[in-house]
Amino acid sequence: EAGVAQSPRYKIIEKRQSVAFWCNPISGHATLYWYQQILGQGPKLLIQFQNNGVVDDSQLPKDRFSAERLKGVDSTLKIQPAKLEDSAVYLCASSSDRLSYEQYFGPGTRLTVT
Amino acid sequence: AQSVAQPEDQVNVAEGNPLTVKCTYSVSGNPYLFWYVQYPNRGLQFLLKYITGDNLVKGSYGFEAEFNKSQTSFHLKKPSALVSDSALYFCAVRGLKAAGNKLTFGGGTRVLVKP
């Protein structure tokens, strides 16, 4: 079974530029998550989708971050404009449904904002 | 609000010795508890979970964890550590009342196993 795919793996941008990350979850997984992991910290949930609907986006900085999952499969996370403090690893995870105990994580995208 | 504390930033252990990584939690109601491991430049890998039942949970790669409700702890253990166990370990909690499947992670503990 293929795992969660993410691209790009690394991205370097200047502050105030925009950037987008892509995630393809495990086939058949209805629930998709985006996490932000700042160096030295644990992952923090940004947004959770159930199919193509948002379940929880309470910690998403909506003034600059946006995410979509239009067809209930893959998802994109966008930052516009980026700030220095957005430098982090962005992890995508999926689970079979919202009540599933196990989440499966992708390799992450390491973003550096200069 | 739910929270997780991993009091040790790093744990050093000699290969072959027992390994313990500490975790305490705070959550409303009964907790669902998890351990994940992260290797360099890779995503988190699931190790084990406690949902209900036996307080001693066995997981992948010889790891186990003990749920202690009175101490609100879920320490990760391995009887004999390997050099390949060197990685970053995260404890996570989900409360029954949490929306969706929201996990709250601790800050992580780096494990260094020396030959």
Chai-1 contact restraints between the chains, C-beta under 6 A:
chainA,res_idxA,chainB,res_idxB,connection_type,confidence,min_distance_angstrom,max_distance_angstrom,comment,restraint_id
A,Q41,B,G107,contact,1.0,0.0,6.0,A-B,restraint_1
A,G42,B,F90,contact,1.0,0.0,6.0,A-B,restraint_2
A,G42,B,F105,contact,1.0,0.0,6.0,A-B,restraint_3
A,G42,B,G106,contact,1.0,0.0,6.0,A-B,restraint_4
A,G42,B,G107,contact,1.0,0.0,6.0,A-B,restraint_5
A,G42,B,G108,contact,1.0,0.0,6.0,A-B,restraint_6
A,P43,B,F105,contact,1.0,0.0,6.0,A-B,restraint_7
A,L45,B,K102,contact,1.0,0.0,6.0,A-B,restraint_8
A,Q48,B,G100,contact,1.0,0.0,6.0,A-B,restraint_9
A,V55,B,G100,contact,1.0,0.0,6.0,A-B,restraint_10
A,D56,B,A99,contact,1.0,0.0,6.0,A-B,restraint_11
A,D56,B,G100,contact,1.0,0.0,6.0,A-B,restraint_12
A,L91,B,G43,contact,1.0,0.0,6.0,A-B,restraint_13
A,R98,B,G100,contact,1.0,0.0,6.0,A-B,restraint_14
A,R98,B,N101,contact,1.0,0.0,6.0,A-B,restraint_15
A,Y101,B,K49,contact,1.0,0.0,6.0,A-B,restraint_16
A,E102,B,F46,contact,1.0,0.0,6.0,A-B,restraint_17
A,F105,B,G43,contact,1.0,0.0,6.0,A-B,restraint_18
A,F105,B,L44,contact,1.0,0.0,6.0,A-B,restraint_19
A,G106,B,G43,contact,1.0,0.0,6.0,A-B,restraint_20
A,P107,B,R42,contact,1.0,0.0,6.0,A-B,restraint_21
A,P107,B,G43,contact,1.0,0.0,6.0,A-B,restraint_22
A,G108,B,G43,contact,1.0,0.0,6.0,A-B,restraint_23
